[in-house]
Amino acid sequence: MKDFDMIIIGGSSAGLSAGMALGRAMRKVLIIDSGIPCNRQTPHSHNFFTRDGQTPHEILTIAREQTLKYPTITLLHNEAAHCIPVPNGFEVSTRSGEVFGAKKVILAAGIKDQMPDIPGFAECWGISVIHCPYCHGYEYGHQHTGIFANGEMAFELAKLISNWTKELTVFTNGKSTLTDDQQTIILNNNIRIVEEKIEALDHYNGQITAIRLQNGTEIKLMALYARLPFVQHSDIALQLGCEFTKQGHIQVDARQKTTIPGVYACGDSASGIRSIANAVNSGTMAGVMANLELIDEVFLAGK
């Protein structure tokens, strides 16, 4: 098949969830997935009923098997390279040169975190250098923990993470941009502020053991929270002219619709809440709402 009701770009939690909703609506769906989810290093996933503590890979394997049991869904292991509007829908081409048509498109390719140039950081990302206390904070509760941030983000993370542990150090990795009031509040909560630049993260198989500073000091840690800059994993939204939020997510409304008619977005591409549960929720919403739009187009025209 070359023509589909829906093409979903990205086949992780959000894309598969959208696919399942559409498969159960008996829509012809193509899911194009490059196979490199952003949580591939994460050893355990949490806050998702029935799957708490499983690896993202285990959850994804089950999700893929259950989604692909619907016969109208096709999974293509490739990367979507281009997408253009055409009469009655969109045309999507892959890196390998295949071209497919669809009435609607769902963008679910996620984001790519931009790692700082610090040895050991990327190796620990998702394992002991983490982004979300609701996902990982319980396991690192009451342990020596760092925060890799500066300014407003450092203040907000210090406040948030103090719920899970009081043994906190803020690493600004250079001169602090905290306001005087913010610094006073942080210090009053017995949280250290370290401005010295970081030389490297010492770790064993991704489990951080210490932060080495450029002045030679070592600070023992078990976990480090960081909110990294990111880019969209796919530039299809940019190609189509979708609008973005100030943070860099694809702008969507309550129905997961982008600013381009016929284009939906879900998962990390369109939300700062990075969890499998949220990805599944937004993916289901995108699939349901895209299907309703297809129904309206046919039913209201009396076709």
C-alpha positions as CSV (number, residue, x, y, z in Angstrom):
1,M,0.0,0.0,0.0
2,K,1.2,3.5,-0.8
3,D,-1.8,5.5,0.2
4,F,-3.0,5.6,3.8
5,D,-5.6,7.4,5.9
6,M,-2.9,8.4,8.3
7,I,0.9,8.5,8.4
8,I,2.4,8.7,11.9
9,I,6.0,9.9,12.0
10,G,7.6,8.3,15.1
11,G,6.8,4.9,16.5
12,S,7.6,5.1,20.2
13,S,5.0,5.4,23.0
14,A,3.0,8.4,21.5
15,G,3.1,7.2,17.9
16,L,2.1,3.6,18.8
17,S,-0.7,4.9,21.0
18,A,-2.0,7.0,18.2
19,G,-1.7,4.0,15.9
20,M,-3.7,1.7,18.2
21,A,-6.5,4.2,18.4
22,L,-6.6,4.5,14.6
23,G,-6.2,0.8,14.1
24,R,-9.2,0.1,16.3
25,A,-11.1,2.7,14.1
26,M,-10.2,0.5,11.1
27,R,-8.1,3.2,9.5
28,K,-5.2,2.4,7.2
29,V,-2.1,3.6,9.0
30,L,1.6,3.8,8.3
31,I,4.0,4.3,11.2
32,I,7.5,5.4,10.2
33,D,10.0,4.9,12.9
34,S,13.8,5.3,13.0
35,G,14.2,3.1,16.1
36,I,16.2,5.5,18.3
37,P,13.9,6.6,21.2
38,C,15.3,9.3,23.5
39,N,14.8,7.0,26.6
40,R,16.8,4.1,25.2
41,Q,19.4,4.3,28.0
42,T,16.9,4.5,30.9
43,P,17.0,1.4,33.0
44,H,13.5,1.7,34.5
45,S,10.3,3.5,33.8
46,H,7.8,4.6,36.5
47,N,4.4,6.2,37.0
48,F,2.7,4.0,34.4
49,F,0.1,1.6,35.8
50,T,0.8,-2.1,35.2
51,R,4.3,-1.4,33.9
52,D,6.0,0.3,36.9
53,G,9.7,-0.5,37.0
54,Q,10.0,-2.1,33.6
55,T,12.5,-0.9,31.1
56,P,11.3,1.4,28.3
57,H,12.4,-1.3,25.8
58,E,10.1,-3.9,27.5
59,I,7.2,-1.5,27.5
60,L,7.8,-0.5,23.8
61,T,8.1,-4.2,22.8
62,I,4.7,-5.0,24.3
63,A,3.2,-1.8,22.8
64,R,4.5,-2.6,19.3
65,E,3.2,-6.2,19.5
66,Q,-0.3,-5.1,20.6
67,T,-0.5,-2.2,18.1
68,L,0.6,-4.2,15.1
69,K,-2.0,-7.0,15.7
70,Y,-4.5,-4.7,14.0
71,P,-4.2,-5.6,10.3
72,T,-4.6,-2.1,8.9
73,I,-1.5,-0.8,10.7
74,T,1.9,-1.0,9.0
75,L,5.3,-0.3,10.7
76,L,8.1,0.9,8.5
77,H,11.6,1.0,10.0
78,N,12.9,4.1,8.3
79,E,13.2,7.8,8.7
80,A,10.7,10.4,7.3
81,A,12.8,12.9,5.4
82,H,10.2,15.2,3.7
83,C,6.5,15.9,3.9
84,I,4.6,18.2,1.6
85,P,0.9,19.1,1.3
86,V,-0.8,17.7,-1.8
87,P,-4.4,17.7,-3.0
88,N,-6.5,15.7,-0.5
89,G,-3.6,15.3,2.0
90,F,0.1,14.9,2.3
91,E,3.0,13.2,0.7
92,V,5.8,11.8,2.9
93,S,9.1,10.5,1.5
94,T,11.7,8.5,3.5
95,R,15.5,8.6,3.6
96,S,15.6,5.5,1.3
97,G,13.4,7.3,-1.3
98,E,10.0,5.6,-0.8
99,V,7.0,7.9,-1.1
100,F,3.7,7.5,0.6
101,G,0.4,9.4,0.6
102,A,-2.0,10.1,3.5
103,K,-5.0,12.2,4.3
104,K,-3.6,13.3,7.7
105,V,-0.2,13.3,9.4
106,I,0.6,12.8,13.1
107,L,4.0,14.0,14.3
108,A,5.4,11.9,17.1
109,A,9.1,11.7,16.5
110,G,10.1,13.2,19.9
111,I,13.1,15.4,20.7
112,K,16.9,15.1,20.8
113,D,18.6,16.3,24.0
114,Q,21.7,18.5,23.5
115,M,24.4,17.2,25.8
116,P,27.0,19.5,27.3
117,D,30.6,18.9,26.4
118,I,31.4,17.2,29.7
119,P,33.0,13.7,29.7
120,G,30.7,11.2,31.2
121,F,27.5,13.2,30.9
122,A,26.1,11.5,27.9
123,E,27.0,8.1,29.3
124,C,25.0,8.8,32.5
125,W,22.0,10.5,30.8
126,G,18.8,8.7,31.6
127,I,20.5,6.4,34.1
128,S,21.9,8.6,36.9
129,V,21.8,12.0,35.2
130,I,18.1,12.4,35.1
131,H,15.4,15.0,34.2
132,C,12.3,14.2,36.3
133,P,11.9,13.4,40.0
134,Y,8.5,11.9,39.4
135,C,10.1,9.4,37.1
136,H,13.3,8.7,39.1
137,G,13.2,10.6,42.4
138,Y,11.9,7.8,44.6
139,E,14.9,5.6,43.7
140,Y,17.3,8.4,44.6
141,G,15.4,9.7,47.7
142,H,17.5,10.9,50.6
143,Q,20.8,10.5,48.7
144,H,23.5,12.9,47.7
145,T,22.1,14.6,44.7
146,G,23.2,17.4,42.4
147,I,21.4,19.9,40.2
148,F,23.0,20.9,36.9
149,A,21.4,24.3,36.2
150,N,21.7,28.0,36.6
151,G,19.4,31.0,37.1
152,E,15.7,30.5,37.3
153,M,15.9,26.8,36.3
154,A,18.4,26.2,39.1
155,F,16.0,27.8,41.6
156,E,13.0,25.9,40.5
157,L,14.8,22.6,40.4
158,A,16.3,23.2,43.9
159,K,12.8,23.8,45.3
160,L,11.3,20.8,43.5
161,I,14.0,18.2,44.3
162,S,14.1,19.2,47.9
163,N,10.9,17.2,48.3
164,W,12.9,14.0,47.6
165,T,16.2,14.7,49.3
166,K,17.8,17.4,51.5
167,E,21.3,16.5,50.5
168,L,21.5,18.8,47.5
169,T,24.2,20.7,45.7
170,V,23.5,23.1,42.8
171,F,26.2,23.2,40.1
172,T,25.9,26.3,38.0
173,N,28.9,25.3,35.9
174,G,30.2,28.9,35.9
175,K,29.2,32.2,37.4
176,S,25.8,32.0,39.1
177,T,23.0,33.9,37.5
178,L,20.7,33.4,40.5
179,T,19.2,36.5,41.9
180,D,20.3,37.6,45.4
181,D,16.9,36.6,46.8
182,Q,17.0,33.2,45.1
183,Q,20.5,32.5,46.3
184,T,19.5,33.4,49.9
185,I,16.5,31.1,49.8
186,I,18.6,28.2,48.5
187,L,21.3,28.7,51.1
188,N,18.7,29.0,53.8
189,N,17.5,25.5,52.9
190,N,21.1,24.2,53.4
191,I,21.6,23.6,49.7
192,R,25.2,24.3,48.5
193,I,25.9,26.4,45.4
194,V,29.0,25.5,43.4
195,E,30.1,27.9,40.6
196,E,33.3,26.1,39.6
197,K,33.2,24.6,36.1
198,I,32.8,20.9,35.8
199,E,35.7,18.9,34.4
200,A,34.0,15.5,34.2
201,L,31.4,13.1,35.6
202,D,33.0,10.0,37.2
203,H,30.8,7.0,36.7
204,Y,30.6,3.2,36.5
205,N,28.4,2.0,33.6
206,G,26.4,5.2,33.7
207,Q,26.0,5.3,37.4
208,I,27.6,8.6,38.6
209,T,29.9,8.4,41.5
210,A,31.3,11.9,41.7
211,I,31.6,15.3,39.9
212,R,35.2,16.4,39.2
213,L,35.6,20.2,39.1
214,Q,38.2,22.0,37.1
215,N,40.0,23.1,40.3
216,G,40.5,19.4,41.2
217,T,37.8,19.1,43.8
218,E,35.7,15.9,43.7
219,I,32.1,15.9,45.1
220,K,30.5,12.5,45.7
221,L,27.0,12.1,44.2
222,M,24.5,9.4,43.4
223,A,22.3,11.4,41.0
224,L,22.3,14.6,39.0
225,Y,19.2,16.4,37.7
226,A,19.4,18.4,34.5
227,R,17.0,20.1,32.1
228,L,18.9,20.1,28.8
229,P,18.3,22.2,25.7
230,F,16.7,20.1,22.9
231,V,15.8,20.1,19.2
232,Q,13.0,18.3,17.4
233,H,14.1,14.8,16.4
234,S,12.5,15.5,13.0
235,D,12.3,18.7,11.0
236,I,9.0,17.7,9.3
237,A,7.1,20.2,11.5
238,L,9.4,23.0,10.4
239,Q,9.0,21.9,6.8
240,L,5.2,22.1,7.0
241,G,5.3,25.5,8.7
242,C,4.0,24.4,12.1
243,E,4.3,27.0,14.9
244,F,6.4,26.3,17.9
245,T,6.2,27.3,21.6
246,K,8.9,29.5,23.2
247,Q,10.4,26.3,24.6
248,G,10.7,24.7,21.2
249,H,7.8,22.2,21.3
250,I,5.3,21.9,18.4
251,Q,2.3,24.1,19.3
252,V,-0.9,22.1,19.7
253,D,-4.4,22.7,21.0
254,A,-6.4,20.6,23.3
255,R,-7.1,18.1,20.4
256,Q,-3.4,17.8,19.6
257,K,-3.9,19.7,16.4
258,T,-1.0,21.8,15.2
259,T,-1.4,25.2,13.5
260,I,-1.3,23.4,10.1
261,P,-4.7,21.8,9.0
262,G,-4.6,18.1,8.9
263,V,-1.4,17.8,11.0
264,Y,-1.4,16.6,14.6
265,A,1.4,16.2,17.1
266,C,1.9,14.3,20.3
267,G,4.4,13.0,22.8
268,D,7.7,14.8,23.7
269,S,7.5,16.7,20.4
270,A,4.6,18.7,21.7
271,S,4.8,18.6,25.5
272,G,7.3,19.4,28.2
273,I,5.9,16.5,30.4
274,R,8.3,13.8,29.5
275,S,6.8,10.5,30.6
276,I,5.5,7.3,28.9
277,A,2.1,7.9,30.5
278,N,1.8,11.4,29.1
279,A,3.0,10.2,25.7
280,V,0.4,7.5,25.6
281,N,-2.3,9.9,26.6
282,S,-1.5,12.5,24.0
283,G,-1.0,9.8,21.3
284,T,-4.4,8.4,22.0
285,M,-5.9,11.9,21.9
286,A,-4.2,12.6,18.6
287,G,-5.4,9.4,17.0
288,V,-9.0,9.8,18.2
289,M,-9.2,13.4,17.1
290,A,-7.6,12.8,13.7
291,N,-10.2,10.0,13.2
292,L,-13.0,12.3,14.2
293,E,-11.8,14.8,11.6
294,L,-11.8,12.1,8.9
295,I,-15.4,11.1,9.9
296,D,-16.6,14.7,9.8
297,E,-15.1,15.2,6.3
298,V,-17.0,12.2,4.9
299,F,-20.2,12.2,7.0
300,L,-21.0,16.0,6.8
301,A,-20.4,15.9,3.0
302,G,-22.9,13.0,2.7
303,K,-20.5,10.8,0.9
